[in-house]
Amino acid sequence: MGNALEPEKPPSAINTGAPPAAHDLLVGSLFGALTVLMFALWIIGTRFAAKTTLAPFDIAFVRYLTASVILAPFVVRNGFGLKRAGLARAAMMASGAGLPFMLASSTGMRFAPASAAGAVMVGSMPVFVALLSAAIDGERFGWIRIVGFLAVVCGIGLYISRSLLNIQPGAWVGFALFLAAGALWAGYTMAFRRSGIGPWNAAAIINFGSLLVLTPIYFLSVGTGLGQAAWSDILLQAFVQAGISAIAGLYFYGRSIGKLGASRAAVITSFTPVAVGLLGIPLLGEFPYPTGWIGIALVSLGVAFASAGPSRPKR
């Protein structure tokens, strides 16, 4: 990976819809697998935080303050890349993967289990990205990929069916927030791919921008709860939120987009539900119910189809 704070080659600004070369497919898939691992660990860590005294705004402040401190040497040396990305795309990236996304996802985990975040939030991301790719870039999908996307949607629907039948009252709030977070992340994916900047620049824009917006709201309006929290909980969230998610996760995902394109990189992350479901058993003691496992399996099967099939040429 080289020097972690060296500028990276930016992803291609144009997606032709053609399948990636074999080398790019292999390397992009490797970065995609690392993204899945980062996503899974972040979801588990955030779900754990929901069981502590830390509120969503506390978690967000720890996340963006720690990540901004870590990224400061890179920013001093290389800047943010705002001129190249443009203010509109920078704002979309900061919203899609920054504070709004973080608040929606972390609040949702107070109402629904970690496996739900994996299935609903991460599972919906490639569907939203595919819709945006078709609407904005005119990307067309072959029938194999369409079947894959439909399987992902059916898997998510099966997963949330238990909540819709009121077997888990209140969980629907978490599911709604997870869908909103998935849509926000899709916006980030498209904005990053079209920005022409590297993943470290994107991480800097997201974390510094979120910290700039959050700080006055946090101290002047919401109020901090860090004084009542255990130091062990704060340090764990600093590692999970900043090191794993805000830095490593964004870097690996950005490299995956650069190699695979937006829609394929997003669809690979839908393997996250399986990782979260398996890790949640020993780490959180959360066991998905039978229909939940079937939904997770459908999402994963849909990922295999949606990532393997070819795209048609643009209109």
Contacts in CASP RR format, 6 or more apart in sequence:
PFRMAT RR
TARGET T0000
AUTHOR 0000-0000-0000
METHOD contacts of the structure
MODEL  1
MGNALEPEKPPSAINTGAPPAAHDLLVGSLFGALTVLMFALWIIGTRFAA
KTTLAPFDIAFVRYLTASVILAPFVVRNGFGLKRAGLARAAMMASGAGLP
FMLASSTGMRFAPASAAGAVMVGSMPVFVALLSAAIDGERFGWIRIVGFL
AVVCGIGLYISRSLLNIQPGAWVGFALFLAAGALWAGYTMAFRRSGIGPW
NAAAIINFGSLLVLTPIYFLSVGTGLGQAAWSDILLQAFVQAGISAIAGL
YFYGRSIGKLGASRAAVITSFTPVAVGLLGIPLLGEFPYPTGWIGIALVS
LGVAFASAGPSRPKR
5 71 0 8 1.000
5 73 0 8 1.000
5 74 0 8 1.000
5 77 0 8 1.000
5 200 0 8 1.000
6 200 0 8 1.000
7 78 0 8 1.000
7 198 0 8 1.000
7 200 0 8 1.000
7 201 0 8 1.000
8 198 0 8 1.000
8 199 0 8 1.000
8 200 0 8 1.000
8 251 0 8 1.000
8 255 0 8 1.000
9 198 0 8 1.000
10 84 0 8 1.000
10 195 0 8 1.000
10 196 0 8 1.000
10 197 0 8 1.000
10 198 0 8 1.000
10 201 0 8 1.000
11 192 0 8 1.000
11 193 0 8 1.000
11 196 0 8 1.000
11 198 0 8 1.000
11 254 0 8 1.000
11 257 0 8 1.000
11 258 0 8 1.000
11 261 0 8 1.000
12 193 0 8 1.000
12 258 0 8 1.000
12 261 0 8 1.000
13 193 0 8 1.000
13 194 0 8 1.000
13 195 0 8 1.000
13 196 0 8 1.000
15 133 0 8 1.000
15 137 0 8 1.000
15 139 0 8 1.000
15 193 0 8 1.000
15 261 0 8 1.000
15 262 0 8 1.000
16 313 0 8 1.000
16 314 0 8 1.000
17 139 0 8 1.000
17 140 0 8 1.000
17 311 0 8 1.000
17 312 0 8 1.000
17 313 0 8 1.000
17 314 0 8 1.000
18 311 0 8 1.000
18 313 0 8 1.000
19 25 0 8 1.000
19 309 0 8 1.000
19 310 0 8 1.000
19 311 0 8 1.000
20 28 0 8 1.000
20 259 0 8 1.000
20 260 0 8 1.000
20 261 0 8 1.000
20 264 0 8 1.000
24 259 0 8 1.000
24 260 0 8 1.000
25 259 0 8 1.000
25 260 0 8 1.000
27 255 0 8 1.000
27 259 0 8 1.000
28 255 0 8 1.000
28 256 0 8 1.000
28 258 0 8 1.000
28 259 0 8 1.000
28 260 0 8 1.000
28 265 0 8 1.000
29 256 0 8 1.000
29 260 0 8 1.000
29 268 0 8 1.000
31 252 0 8 1.000
31 253 0 8 1.000
31 254 0 8 1.000
31 255 0 8 1.000
31 256 0 8 1.000
31 259 0 8 1.000
32 252 0 8 1.000
32 253 0 8 1.000
32 256 0 8 1.000
32 260 0 8 1.000
32 265 0 8 1.000
32 268 0 8 1.000
32 269 0 8 1.000
33 268 0 8 1.000
33 271 0 8 1.000
34 248 0 8 1.000
34 249 0 8 1.000
34 252 0 8 1.000
35 249 0 8 1.000
35 252 0 8 1.000
35 253 0 8 1.000
35 256 0 8 1.000
35 265 0 8 1.000
35 268 0 8 1.000
35 269 0 8 1.000
36 268 0 8 1.000
36 269 0 8 1.000
36 271 0 8 1.000
36 272 0 8 1.000
36 275 0 8 1.000
37 275 0 8 1.000
38 244 0 8 1.000
38 245 0 8 1.000
38 248 0 8 1.000
38 249 0 8 1.000
38 252 0 8 1.000
39 118 0 8 1.000
39 122 0 8 1.000
39 245 0 8 1.000
39 249 0 8 1.000
39 269 0 8 1.000
39 272 0 8 1.000
39 275 0 8 1.000
39 276 0 8 1.000
40 118 0 8 1.000
40 272 0 8 1.000
40 275 0 8 1.000
40 276 0 8 1.000
40 279 0 8 1.000
41 240 0 8 1.000
41 244 0 8 1.000
41 245 0 8 1.000
41 279 0 8 1.000
42 240 0 8 1.000
42 241 0 8 1.000
42 244 0 8 1.000
42 245 0 8 1.000
42 249 0 8 1.000
43 109 0 8 1.000
43 114 0 8 1.000
43 117 0 8 1.000
43 118 0 8 1.000
43 122 0 8 1.000
43 272 0 8 1.000
43 276 0 8 1.000
44 114 0 8 1.000
44 276 0 8 1.000
44 279 0 8 1.000
44 280 0 8 1.000
44 283 0 8 1.000
44 284 0 8 1.000
45 236 0 8 1.000
45 237 0 8 1.000
45 240 0 8 1.000
46 59 0 8 1.000
46 105 0 8 1.000
46 106 0 8 1.000
46 109 0 8 1.000
46 117 0 8 1.000
46 240 0 8 1.000
46 241 0 8 1.000
47 109 0 8 1.000
47 113 0 8 1.000
47 114 0 8 1.000
47 117 0 8 1.000
47 284 0 8 1.000
47 286 0 8 1.000
48 236 0 8 1.000
48 283 0 8 1.000
48 284 0 8 1.000
49 59 0 8 1.000
49 106 0 8 1.000
49 233 0 8 1.000
49 236 0 8 1.000
49 237 0 8 1.000
49 240 0 8 1.000
50 106 0 8 1.000
50 109 0 8 1.000
50 110 0 8 1.000
52 229 0 8 1.000
52 230 0 8 1.000
52 233 0 8 1.000
53 225 0 8 1.000
53 228 0 8 1.000
53 229 0 8 1.000
53 230 0 8 1.000
53 233 0 8 1.000
54 62 0 8 1.000
54 225 0 8 1.000
54 226 0 8 1.000
54 229 0 8 1.000
54 233 0 8 1.000
54 234 0 8 1.000
54 237 0 8 1.000
55 222 0 8 1.000
55 225 0 8 1.000
56 102 0 8 1.000
56 103 0 8 1.000
56 106 0 8 1.000
56 107 0 8 1.000
56 110 0 8 1.000
57 103 0 8 1.000
57 214 0 8 1.000
57 217 0 8 1.000
57 218 0 8 1.000
57 222 0 8 1.000
57 223 0 8 1.000
58 224 0 8 1.000
58 225 0 8 1.000
58 226 0 8 1.000
58 229 0 8 1.000
59 102 0 8 1.000
59 106 0 8 1.000
59 237 0 8 1.000
59 241 0 8 1.000
60 99 0 8 1.000
60 102 0 8 1.000
60 103 0 8 1.000
60 106 0 8 1.000
60 210 0 8 1.000
60 214 0 8 1.000
60 218 0 8 1.000
61 211 0 8 1.000
61 214 0 8 1.000
61 215 0 8 1.000
61 218 0 8 1.000
61 224 0 8 1.000
61 226 0 8 1.000
62 226 0 8 1.000
62 234 0 8 1.000
62 237 0 8 1.000
62 238 0 8 1.000
62 241 0 8 1.000
62 242 0 8 1.000
63 102 0 8 1.000
63 207 0 8 1.000
63 237 0 8 1.000
63 238 0 8 1.000
63 241 0 8 1.000
63 242 0 8 1.000
63 245 0 8 1.000
63 246 0 8 1.000
64 98 0 8 1.000
64 99 0 8 1.000
64 207 0 8 1.000
64 208 0 8 1.000
64 209 0 8 1.000
64 210 0 8 1.000
64 211 0 8 1.000
64 214 0 8 1.000
64 242 0 8 1.000
64 246 0 8 1.000
65 211 0 8 1.000
66 238 0 8 1.000
66 241 0 8 1.000
66 242 0 8 1.000
66 243 0 8 1.000
66 246 0 8 1.000
67 203 0 8 1.000
67 207 0 8 1.000
67 241 0 8 1.000
67 242 0 8 1.000
67 243 0 8 1.000
67 246 0 8 1.000
67 247 0 8 1.000
68 207 0 8 1.000
68 208 0 8 1.000
68 211 0 8 1.000
70 242 0 8 1.000
70 243 0 8 1.000
70 247 0 8 1.000
71 200 0 8 1.000
71 203 0 8 1.000
71 204 0 8 1.000
71 207 0 8 1.000
71 208 0 8 1.000
71 247 0 8 1.000
74 200 0 8 1.000
74 204 0 8 1.000
75 204 0 8 1.000
75 208 0 8 1.000
78 200 0 8 1.000
78 201 0 8 1.000
79 201 0 8 1.000
79 204 0 8 1.000
80 90 0 8 1.000
80 201 0 8 1.000
80 204 0 8 1.000
80 205 0 8 1.000
80 208 0 8 1.000
81 197 0 8 1.000
81 201 0 8 1.000
81 205 0 8 1.000
82 90 0 8 1.000
82 205 0 8 1.000
84 195 0 8 1.000
84 196 0 8 1.000
84 197 0 8 1.000
85 93 0 8 1.000
85 195 0 8 1.000
85 196 0 8 1.000
85 197 0 8 1.000
85 201 0 8 1.000
85 202 0 8 1.000
85 205 0 8 1.000
86 195 0 8 1.000
89 191 0 8 1.000
89 192 0 8 1.000
89 194 0 8 1.000
89 195 0 8 1.000
90 195 0 8 1.000
90 205 0 8 1.000
92 187 0 8 1.000
92 188 0 8 1.000
92 190 0 8 1.000
92 191 0 8 1.000
93 188 0 8 1.000
93 191 0 8 1.000
93 192 0 8 1.000
93 195 0 8 1.000
93 202 0 8 1.000
93 205 0 8 1.000
93 206 0 8 1.000
94 205 0 8 1.000
94 206 0 8 1.000
94 209 0 8 1.000
94 210 0 8 1.000
94 213 0 8 1.000
95 101 0 8 1.000
95 184 0 8 1.000
95 188 0 8 1.000
96 184 0 8 1.000
96 185 0 8 1.000
96 187 0 8 1.000
96 188 0 8 1.000
96 191 0 8 1.000
97 184 0 8 1.000
97 185 0 8 1.000
97 188 0 8 1.000
97 202 0 8 1.000
97 206 0 8 1.000
97 250 0 8 1.000
98 188 0 8 1.000
98 206 0 8 1.000
98 207 0 8 1.000
98 209 0 8 1.000
98 210 0 8 1.000
99 209 0 8 1.000
99 210 0 8 1.000
99 213 0 8 1.000
99 214 0 8 1.000
100 184 0 8 1.000
101 181 0 8 1.000
101 182 0 8 1.000
101 184 0 8 1.000
101 185 0 8 1.000
101 188 0 8 1.000
102 210 0 8 1.000
104 177 0 8 1.000
104 178 0 8 1.000
104 180 0 8 1.000
104 181 0 8 1.000
104 184 0 8 1.000
105 117 0 8 1.000
105 121 0 8 1.000
105 177 0 8 1.000
105 178 0 8 1.000
105 181 0 8 1.000
107 174 0 8 1.000
107 177 0 8 1.000
108 117 0 8 1.000
108 173 0 8 1.000
108 174 0 8 1.000
108 177 0 8 1.000
108 178 0 8 1.000
109 117 0 8 1.000
109 174 0 8 1.000
110 174 0 8 1.000
111 170 0 8 1.000
111 171 0 8 1.000
111 173 0 8 1.000
111 174 0 8 1.000
111 177 0 8 1.000
112 120 0 8 1.000
112 163 0 8 1.000
112 168 0 8 1.000
112 171 0 8 1.000
112 173 0 8 1.000
112 174 0 8 1.000
112 175 0 8 1.000
112 178 0 8 1.000
113 284 0 8 1.000
113 286 0 8 1.000
113 288 0 8 1.000
114 276 0 8 1.000
114 277 0 8 1.000
114 280 0 8 1.000
114 284 0 8 1.000
114 286 0 8 1.000
115 273 0 8 1.000
115 276 0 8 1.000
115 277 0 8 1.000
115 280 0 8 1.000
115 286 0 8 1.000
115 288 0 8 1.000
115 292 0 8 1.000
115 296 0 8 1.000
116 159 0 8 1.000
116 160 0 8 1.000
116 171 0 8 1.000
116 174 0 8 1.000
116 175 0 8 1.000
116 178 0 8 1.000
117 178 0 8 1.000
117 276 0 8 1.000
118 178 0 8 1.000
118 272 0 8 1.000
118 273 0 8 1.000
118 276 0 8 1.000
118 277 0 8 1.000
119 155 0 8 1.000
119 156 0 8 1.000
119 159 0 8 1.000
119 273 0 8 1.000
119 276 0 8 1.000
119 292 0 8 1.000
119 295 0 8 1.000
119 296 0 8 1.000
119 299 0 8 1.000
120 156 0 8 1.000
120 159 0 8 1.000
120 160 0 8 1.000
120 175 0 8 1.000
120 178 0 8 1.000
120 179 0 8 1.000
121 178 0 8 1.000
121 179 0 8 1.000
121 181 0 8 1.000
121 182 0 8 1.000
121 185 0 8 1.000
122 182 0 8 1.000
122 269 0 8 1.000
122 270 0 8 1.000
122 272 0 8 1.000
122 273 0 8 1.000
122 276 0 8 1.000
123 152 0 8 1.000
123 156 0 8 1.000
123 182 0 8 1.000
123 269 0 8 1.000
123 270 0 8 1.000
123 272 0 8 1.000
123 273 0 8 1.000
123 299 0 8 1.000
124 152 0 8 1.000
124 156 0 8 1.000
124 178 0 8 1.000
124 179 0 8 1.000
124 182 0 8 1.000
124 183 0 8 1.000
125 182 0 8 1.000
125 185 0 8 1.000
125 186 0 8 1.000
125 189 0 8 1.000
125 266 0 8 1.000
125 269 0 8 1.000
125 270 0 8 1.000
126 149 0 8 1.000
126 152 0 8 1.000
126 263 0 8 1.000
126 266 0 8 1.000
126 267 0 8 1.000
126 269 0 8 1.000
126 270 0 8 1.000
126 303 0 8 1.000
126 306 0 8 1.000
127 149 0 8 1.000
127 152 0 8 1.000
127 153 0 8 1.000
128 182 0 8 1.000
128 183 0 8 1.000
128 185 0 8 1.000
128 186 0 8 1.000
128 187 0 8 1.000
129 186 0 8 1.000
129 187 0 8 1.000
129 189 0 8 1.000
129 190 0 8 1.000
129 262 0 8 1.000
129 263 0 8 1.000
129 266 0 8 1.000
129 267 0 8 1.000
130 139 0 8 1.000
130 141 0 8 1.000
130 145 0 8 1.000
130 149 0 8 1.000
130 263 0 8 1.000
130 266 0 8 1.000
130 267 0 8 1.000
130 306 0 8 1.000
131 186 0 8 1.000
132 186 0 8 1.000
132 187 0 8 1.000
132 189 0 8 1.000
132 190 0 8 1.000
133 139 0 8 1.000
133 190 0 8 1.000
133 262 0 8 1.000
133 263 0 8 1.000
134 140 0 8 1.000
134 141 0 8 1.000
136 190 0 8 1.000
137 314 0 8 1.000
138 314 0 8 1.000
138 315 0 8 1.000
139 263 0 8 1.000
139 311 0 8 1.000
139 314 0 8 1.000
140 311 0 8 1.000
140 312 0 8 1.000
140 313 0 8 1.000
140 314 0 8 1.000
140 315 0 8 1.000
141 149 0 8 1.000
141 263 0 8 1.000
141 311 0 8 1.000
141 312 0 8 1.000
142 309 0 8 1.000
142 310 0 8 1.000
142 311 0 8 1.000
142 312 0 8 1.000
144 305 0 8 1.000
144 306 0 8 1.000
144 308 0 8 1.000
144 309 0 8 1.000
144 310 0 8 1.000
145 305 0 8 1.000
145 306 0 8 1.000
145 307 0 8 1.000
145 308 0 8 1.000
145 309 0 8 1.000
145 310 0 8 1.000
145 311 0 8 1.000
147 302 0 8 1.000
147 305 0 8 1.000
148 301 0 8 1.000
148 302 0 8 1.000
148 303 0 8 1.000
148 304 0 8 1.000
148 305 0 8 1.000
148 306 0 8 1.000
149 302 0 8 1.000
149 306 0 8 1.000
150 302 0 8 1.000
151 298 0 8 1.000
151 299 0 8 1.000
151 301 0 8 1.000
151 302 0 8 1.000
151 305 0 8 1.000
151 306 0 8 1.000
152 267 0 8 1.000
152 270 0 8 1.000
152 298 0 8 1.000
152 299 0 8 1.000
152 302 0 8 1.000
152 303 0 8 1.000
152 306 0 8 1.000
154 295 0 8 1.000
154 298 0 8 1.000
155 294 0 8 1.000
155 295 0 8 1.000
155 296 0 8 1.000
155 298 0 8 1.000
155 299 0 8 1.000
156 295 0 8 1.000
156 299 0 8 1.000
157 295 0 8 1.000
158 291 0 8 1.000
158 292 0 8 1.000
158 294 0 8 1.000
158 295 0 8 1.000
158 298 0 8 1.000
159 291 0 8 1.000
159 292 0 8 1.000
159 295 0 8 1.000
159 296 0 8 1.000
159 299 0 8 1.000
160 171 0 8 1.000
160 172 0 8 1.000
160 175 0 8 1.000
161 291 0 8 1.000
162 168 0 8 1.000
162 171 0 8 1.000
162 289 0 8 1.000
162 291 0 8 1.000
162 292 0 8 1.000
163 170 0 8 1.000
163 171 0 8 1.000
163 172 0 8 1.000
163 175 0 8 1.000
164 172 0 8 1.000
186 266 0 8 1.000
188 206 0 8 1.000
189 257 0 8 1.000
189 262 0 8 1.000
189 265 0 8 1.000
189 266 0 8 1.000
190 262 0 8 1.000
192 199 0 8 1.000
192 202 0 8 1.000
192 254 0 8 1.000
192 257 0 8 1.000
193 257 0 8 1.000
193 258 0 8 1.000
193 261 0 8 1.000
193 262 0 8 1.000
195 202 0 8 1.000
197 205 0 8 1.000
198 254 0 8 1.000
199 250 0 8 1.000
199 251 0 8 1.000
199 253 0 8 1.000
199 254 0 8 1.000
199 255 0 8 1.000
200 251 0 8 1.000
202 250 0 8 1.000
202 254 0 8 1.000
203 246 0 8 1.000
203 247 0 8 1.000
203 250 0 8 1.000
203 251 0 8 1.000
206 246 0 8 1.000
206 250 0 8 1.000
207 242 0 8 1.000
207 246 0 8 1.000
207 247 0 8 1.000
218 224 0 8 1.000
226 234 0 8 1.000
253 265 0 8 1.000
253 269 0 8 1.000
254 265 0 8 1.000
256 265 0 8 1.000
256 268 0 8 1.000
257 265 0 8 1.000
258 265 0 8 1.000
259 265 0 8 1.000
260 268 0 8 1.000
263 306 0 8 1.000
263 311 0 8 1.000
264 307 0 8 1.000
267 303 0 8 1.000
267 306 0 8 1.000
267 307 0 8 1.000
268 303 0 8 1.000
268 307 0 8 1.000
270 299 0 8 1.000
270 300 0 8 1.000
270 302 0 8 1.000
270 303 0 8 1.000
270 306 0 8 1.000
271 300 0 8 1.000
271 303 0 8 1.000
273 296 0 8 1.000
273 299 0 8 1.000
273 300 0 8 1.000
274 296 0 8 1.000
274 300 0 8 1.000
277 286 0 8 1.000
277 288 0 8 1.000
277 296 0 8 1.000
280 286 0 8 1.000
281 287 0 8 1.000
288 296 0 8 1.000
END
